[in-house]
């Protein structure tokens, strides 16, 4: 088990009419971050298509949560055009809340 990374998940409700809604009730974004710098090493989400999952992962990878989530949120708002945009934003905000709660635990 790696002791220099942390796994965090954020969740949000999916909108009606999405392909993923038939499989999942909520959208989840998970990230593995470097504990020292808060950098997202890997990111995943529960979008229905592999292409969508890979695209969101590429948008988030490399950003430090220690610097906040304004820039990753802006990337999603600017570059992702789909019904899940608001759910992705909400899940990322939830993920960041989870990260904030770990600040005292991990250095």
C-alpha positions in Angstrom: 0.0 0.0 0.0 1.5 3.3 -1.0 2.1 5.7 1.9 2.8 8.8 -0.1 -0.5 9.0 -1.9 -4.1 9.5 -1.0 -7.3 8.3 -2.7 -10.2 10.7 -2.6 -13.7 10.5 -4.1 -16.3 13.1 -4.8 -19.9 12.4 -5.7 -22.8 14.2 -7.4 -26.3 13.4 -8.8 -26.5 12.7 -12.5 -29.1 14.6 -14.6 -32.0 12.8 -16.3 -31.5 11.6 -19.8 -27.8 10.6 -19.4 -26.5 7.2 -20.6 -24.7 6.7 -17.3 -27.9 7.3 -15.4 -29.1 3.8 -16.3 -26.0 2.3 -14.6 -25.3 4.8 -11.8 -27.5 7.2 -9.9 -24.6 9.5 -9.2 -21.4 10.6 -10.9 -18.2 9.9 -9.0 -14.8 11.4 -9.6 -11.8 9.7 -7.9 -8.3 10.9 -7.7 -5.0 9.6 -6.4 -2.9 12.5 -5.1 0.6 13.0 -3.9 0.4 13.7 -0.2 3.3 16.2 -0.1 2.2 18.5 -2.9 -1.5 17.6 -3.4 -0.9 16.9 -7.1 -3.5 14.8 -8.9 -1.5 11.8 -10.2 -4.5 9.8 -11.6 -8.1 10.8 -12.0 -11.2 8.7 -13.0 -14.9 9.3 -13.2 -18.0 7.3 -13.9 -19.0 8.8 -17.2 -20.5 6.2 -19.6 -17.9 6.4 -22.4 -14.3 5.6 -22.1 -13.5 8.6 -24.2 -15.3 10.9 -21.7 -13.6 9.3 -18.7 -10.2 9.7 -20.4 -10.9 13.3 -21.3 -11.9 14.3 -17.8 -8.9 12.5 -16.4 -6.6 14.4 -18.7 -8.2 17.7 -17.6 -7.6 17.0 -14.0 -4.2 15.2 -14.0 -1.2 17.3 -12.8 -3.2 20.0 -10.9 -2.4 20.5 -7.2 -5.4 20.5 -4.9 -3.3 22.6 -2.5 -3.8 25.5 -5.0 -7.6 25.1 -4.9 -10.0 23.9 -7.6 -10.8 27.1 -9.5 -8.6 26.3 -12.4 -9.7 22.6 -12.8 -13.4 23.8 -12.5 -12.7 26.4 -15.2 -11.2 23.7 -17.4 -14.3 21.5 -17.1 -16.6 24.5 -17.8 -14.6 25.5 -20.8 -13.7 22.2 -22.4 -16.4 19.7 -21.4 -19.7 20.1 -23.3 -22.2 17.5 -22.2 -25.1 16.9 -19.9 -22.8 15.9 -17.1 -21.0 19.3 -16.8 -22.9 20.4 -13.7 -22.5 16.9 -12.1 -18.8 17.0 -12.9 -18.5 20.4 -11.2 -20.5 19.3 -8.2 -18.4 16.1 -7.8 -15.2 18.0 -8.1 -16.3 20.4 -5.4 -17.3 17.5 -3.2 -13.9 15.9 -3.8 -12.2 19.1 -2.8 -14.2 19.2 0.4 -13.0 15.7 1.2 -9.4 16.9 0.4 -9.8 19.9 2.7 -10.8 17.5 5.6 -7.5 15.6 5.1 -5.1 18.6 5.3 -4.4 18.0 9.0 -4.0 14.3 8.6 -1.5 14.2 5.7 1.6 16.2 5.1 
